[in-house]
Amino acid sequence: MNNPSGAAVSAAPRRDLRRRQGIAWAFLTPITVYLVAFYAYPLYRNLDLSLRHYTVRSFVYGDAEFVGDANYRTVLSDATFLPALGHTVVFTVVSLALQFSIGMALAVFFTAHFRLSGVLRALFLVPWLLPLIVSASTWSWMLNSDSGIVNSALGLVGAGPINWLTSPDWSLASVIIANVWIGIPFNLVVLYSGIQGISPQLNEAAMLDGAGGWQRFWRITFPLLRPVSAITLLLGLVYTLKVFDIIWIMTKGGPVDSSTTLATWSYRLGFGSPLPAFGPGAAVGNLLILIAVGFGLMYIRAQRRQQPA
């Protein structure tokens, strides 16, 4: 004979499983919609822009001609490409090196937990909390050739004024200084948190063995911070590669393209006047994405190698 009660009992777990799956999908739906709307679709749209010859008219009506890799060949053969790539490399490498090293020094400094250390740490967060337009404008005023406080300070020590923002020799250094100032708090916060996760017993044991502060840093703190340092540098790399607003507000990539990076060049192409070059601008943006993805894959591969088998 059939056992209706047994069938009902066996159907109950299936209904419970479907209910839990439905709840899981309900939680996943908002983030899925967000990723598709604000990441997947813009990436697809940017790829489409880079593969077609878009004008203002075709951008509105959507009848742009497919040109394949023509926009990429145009960008790679442009006289601006190599200087912009070089400026991007210098801007990124120097910014990362200074942000990380200064952030690490401050993180180690604040582990002493002296009086007012919490207040000072909070003050160091100010550059990170300010809107970028405010930070960039502030540095533009400070580095002004005629009335900037930096040149005034140099005058007090007998040094001549420097045309920070209007000289091809100093414009890239100026935007690097501003970007380093903005990025130090992020490195400080992340590295300080990583140091707090290191067992104090390790440093105490090293002190008992006669190790000095420098030895403890290189033999204990720095090696144990390697995972935190790696993700800090990766995030800093991705952020620095796409920095646009700081450079645009301070120098607009000039003078004479002396501070133009791939990010500012992409913007100038896509929103230039009198006729914007949508395709080449999108192509430069996609090259930046490929560079960032490449470094991200390198990081993932390095992390897998460090994991025990």
C-alpha positions in Angstrom: 0.0 0.0 0.0 1.1 3.6 -0.6 2.2 5.6 2.4 0.8 9.1 2.0 2.4 10.2 5.3 5.9 9.0 4.1 5.5 10.9 0.8 4.6 14.1 2.7 7.6 13.7 5.0 9.9 13.2 2.0 8.4 16.2 0.2 8.9 18.5 3.2 12.8 18.7 2.9 12.5 19.5 -0.8 10.1 22.3 -0.1 12.4 23.6 2.6 15.4 23.4 0.2 13.5 25.3 -2.5 12.5 27.9 0.1 16.1 28.4 1.2 17.2 28.6 -2.4 14.6 31.3 -3.0 15.7 33.3 0.0 19.3 33.0 -1.2 18.4 34.2 -4.7 16.4 37.1 -3.2 19.5 38.2 -1.3 21.7 37.8 -4.5 19.3 39.7 -6.8 20.1 43.3 -5.7 23.9 42.8 -5.9 23.5 41.0 -9.2 21.4 43.8 -10.7 24.0 46.3 -9.3 26.9 44.5 -10.9 25.2 44.2 -14.2 23.9 47.8 -14.3 27.0 49.5 -13.1 29.9 47.2 -14.1 29.0 44.6 -16.8 26.9 46.9 -19.0 29.4 49.9 -18.9 32.3 47.6 -19.7 30.3 46.2 -22.6 29.4 49.7 -23.8 33.0 50.8 -23.6 34.1 47.8 -25.6 31.5 48.6 -28.2 32.6 52.2 -28.4 36.2 51.2 -29.0 35.2 48.9 -31.9 33.1 51.4 -33.8 33.5 54.8 -35.4 31.2 56.9 -33.3 30.3 60.5 -34.0 28.0 62.7 -32.1 25.2 61.8 -34.5 25.8 58.0 -34.4 26.2 58.1 -30.7 22.6 59.4 -30.5 21.1 57.3 -33.2 23.2 54.1 -32.7 24.2 53.5 -36.3 28.0 53.7 -35.8 30.2 51.8 -38.3 32.1 48.8 -37.0 35.8 49.4 -37.5 37.4 46.6 -35.5 40.8 47.4 -34.0 41.2 50.7 -36.0 40.7 52.8 -32.9 43.4 50.8 -31.0 45.8 51.2 -33.9 45.0 54.9 -34.0 45.8 55.2 -30.3 48.9 53.1 -30.3 50.4 55.1 -33.3 49.5 58.5 -31.8 52.4 60.7 -30.7 50.8 61.2 -27.3 50.6 57.5 -26.5 54.2 56.8 -25.4 54.6 60.0 -23.3 51.2 59.4 -21.7 52.2 55.8 -20.9 55.5 56.9 -19.5 53.8 59.5 -17.3 51.3 56.9 -16.1 54.1 54.6 -15.1 56.1 57.3 -13.3 53.0 58.7 -11.6 51.9 55.2 -10.5 55.3 53.8 -9.3 56.5 57.0 -7.5 53.1 57.5 -5.9 52.8 53.9 -4.7 56.4 53.8 -3.4 56.0 57.1 -1.4 52.5 56.3 -0.1 53.4 52.8 1.0 56.8 53.7 2.6 55.4 56.8 4.4 52.2 54.9 5.4 54.3 52.1 6.8 56.6 54.4 8.8 53.6 56.1 10.3 51.9 52.8 11.1 55.0 51.6 12.9 55.3 55.0 14.7 51.7 54.9 16.0 52.1 51.4 17.4 53.8 53.1 20.4 50.4 54.2 21.7 51.7 57.5 23.1 49.5 60.2 24.4 47.3 61.8 21.7 48.2 59.1 19.2 44.5 58.5 18.5 44.0 62.2 17.8 46.9 62.3 15.5 45.8 59.2 13.6 42.4 60.8 13.2 44.0 64.0 11.8 46.0 62.0 9.3 42.7 60.7 7.9 41.6 64.2 6.9 43.2 64.0 3.4 41.4 60.7 2.8 38.0 62.1 3.9 38.1 65.3 1.9 36.5 65.3 -1.5 39.1 65.1 -4.2 38.1 68.3 -5.8 38.8 70.1 -2.5 42.2 68.4 -2.0 43.3 69.1 -5.6 42.1 72.7 -5.4 43.9 73.2 -2.1 47.2 71.9 -3.6 46.7 74.1 -6.7 46.5 77.2 -4.4 49.5 76.0 -2.3 51.6 75.4 -5.4 50.6 78.6 -7.2 53.7 80.3 -8.6 52.9 83.8 -7.4 50.9 83.5 -4.2 51.4 79.8 -3.1 52.5 79.0 0.4 55.1 76.5 -0.9 57.0 79.2 -2.8 56.6 81.5 0.1 58.3 78.9 2.4 61.0 78.4 -0.2 61.6 82.1 -0.2 62.2 82.1 3.5 65.1 79.8 3.1 66.6 81.6 0.2 65.3 79.4 -2.6 63.9 80.8 -5.8 60.2 80.3 -6.7 59.3 77.3 -8.8 56.6 77.2 -11.4 55.1 74.0 -10.0 52.0 73.9 -12.2 53.1 75.8 -15.3 56.5 74.3 -15.9 56.9 71.1 -18.0 59.7 70.1 -15.6 57.6 70.3 -12.4 54.0 69.7 -13.4 54.2 65.9 -13.1 56.0 66.2 -9.7 53.3 68.5 -8.5 50.4 66.1 -9.1 52.5 63.2 -7.7 52.9 65.2 -4.4 49.2 65.9 -4.2 48.3 62.2 -4.9 50.8 61.0 -2.3 49.3 63.3 0.3 45.9 61.9 -0.4 46.9 58.3 -0.5 49.0 58.1 2.7 46.0 57.8 5.1 44.7 54.7 3.3 48.1 53.0 3.6 48.4 54.1 7.2 45.0 52.6 8.2 45.4 49.3 6.5 49.0 48.7 7.6 48.3 49.8 11.1 45.4 47.3 11.3 47.8 44.6 10.0 50.4 45.4 12.6 47.8 45.2 15.3 47.1 41.6 14.2 50.7 40.6 14.9 51.2 38.9 18.2 53.1 41.1 20.6 54.8 38.1 22.1 56.9 37.8 18.9 58.4 41.2 19.4 58.8 40.6 23.1 60.7 37.4 22.5 62.9 39.2 19.9 63.7 42.0 22.4 64.7 39.4 25.0 67.1 38.0 22.3 68.6 41.4 21.9 67.0 42.4 18.6 66.8 46.2 18.0 63.8 48.0 16.6 65.1 47.9 13.0 65.8 44.2 13.3 62.4 43.5 14.7 60.8 45.4 11.9 62.7 43.6 9.1 62.6 40.1 10.7 59.1 40.1 12.2 56.8 43.0 11.3 57.6 43.3 7.6 57.5 39.6 6.7 54.2 39.0 8.6 52.7 42.1 6.9 53.4 40.6 3.5 49.7 39.6 2.7 48.4 43.0 4.0 51.1 44.8 2.1 50.3 43.0 -1.1 46.6 43.9 -1.1 47.4 47.4 -0.1 49.8 47.8 -3.0 47.3 46.2 -5.4 44.4 48.4 -4.4 46.7 51.4 -4.5 47.9 50.4 -8.0 44.4 50.1 -9.3 43.4 53.4 -7.8 46.5 55.3 -9.0 46.2 54.0 -12.5 42.8 55.6 -12.9 43.5 58.9 -11.1 42.0 61.6 -13.2 40.4 64.3 -11.1 43.6 65.4 -9.3 45.6 65.8 -12.4 42.8 67.5 -14.4 42.0 70.0 -11.7 45.6 70.9 -11.1 47.2 70.9 -14.5 44.7 69.5 -17.1 47.5 67.3 -18.2 49.7 70.2 -19.2 51.6 72.2 -19.9 52.5 70.7 -23.3 51.2 67.2 -22.2 53.9 67.1 -19.5 51.5 65.6 -16.9 49.2 63.8 -19.3 48.4 60.2 -18.3 46.3 57.6 -20.0 43.4 58.5 -17.8 43.5 62.2 -18.6 44.2 61.4 -22.3 41.1 59.1 -22.5 38.9 61.9 -21.0 40.3 64.5 -23.4 39.7 62.2 -26.4 36.2 61.3 -25.3 35.0 64.7 -24.3 37.3 66.9 -26.4 36.3 69.8 -28.5 35.2 70.6 -31.1 34.7 67.0 -32.0 35.0 64.2 -29.4 36.7 61.0 -30.4 34.6 58.5 -28.6 36.2 55.4 -30.1 39.9 56.2 -29.4 38.9 57.5 -25.9 37.2 54.2 -25.1 40.2 52.3 -26.5 42.6 54.1 -24.1 40.2 53.4 -21.2 40.1 49.7 -22.2 43.9 49.6 -22.2 43.9 50.9 -18.7 41.4 48.2 -17.7 43.7 45.6 -19.2 46.7 46.9 -17.3 44.8 46.8 -14.0 43.4 43.3 -14.7 46.9 42.1 -15.6 48.3 43.2 -12.3 45.3 41.8 -10.5 45.9 38.4 -12.1 49.6 38.6 -11.1 48.6 39.3 -7.5 46.2 36.3 -7.5 48.9 34.0 -8.9 51.4 35.2 -6.4 48.9 34.6 -3.5 48.3 31.0 -4.7 52.0 30.3 -4.8 52.3 31.5 -1.2 49.5 29.2 0.0 50.6 25.8 1.4 49.8 22.8 -0.7 
